[in-house]
Amino acid sequence: MGVVRLATAGICHRLGLDHETAEDFKLASTEACGHLLNMGALDIEVNWEIHRDAIHLAVQAVGELDPELVNDEADLEWKEIGLVLVDSVMDEVQESTSPPGLRLLKRTVVHDE
């Protein structure tokens, strides 16, 4: 997840986002990846869709989930906390089941030149 955080920081910097918004994206991308890993995802894909007034971030599992990686009791609380955190910093959060993933939206002004 360190690579995702680093890439997110670089993208946010390149887009000219303020520090708070960049931190929101780093938190949301990390929690979204953690959410999918807790579901048994072996590979995760992160896609950015950038508009002048909003940024969409899609984080989804690629391939099959490994049910042996899931500990339902231990992961349930972390799953709920992570989703609450993501929801608190993003304007919209949509969870999908096929493929498993999250689509996040943050309304912000992009200063990319």
Summary of the structure (lengths in Angstrom):
residues: 113
radius of gyration: 14.0
end to end distance: 28.4
largest distance: 47.4
contacts: 331
relative contact order: 0.22
helix: 48%
strand: 32%
